[in-house]
Amino acid sequence: MTNKYLLHGKLTAQVGKKEELAKILLEASTLVSTTKGCQLYAVSKDKNDGNAVYVTEIWDSKDDHDNSLKGVGVRELIMKAMPIMDGQPTKGQELEILGGAAI
């Protein structure tokens, strides 16, 4: 189908910090929205999990994703998010896109 890069990850906030973490990730979505290769950066939450925030990203390539982490302000947001997370983030799922609307 396509060689696009899809990353889906769960970030767990410390108790009572989910909304703050979500806000930081939404700021990140604004920063990367105009970055080369960004097709989608969606932030979501599960109403049944009081501490989890999910990020789903689609990029033209893994290199575009990796380069986005070097963008102005991105590193600062990562440093802002780390202290309110419950442990280190786990590696997100790298999924193969089979197709779908707007792909």
Secondary structure, DSSP 8 states (H G I E B T S, - for coil): ----EEEEEEEEB-TT-HHHHHHHHHHHHHHHTTSTTEEEEEEEE-TT-TTEEEEEEEES-HHHHHHHTTSTTHHHHHHHHGGGBSSS----EEE-----TT-
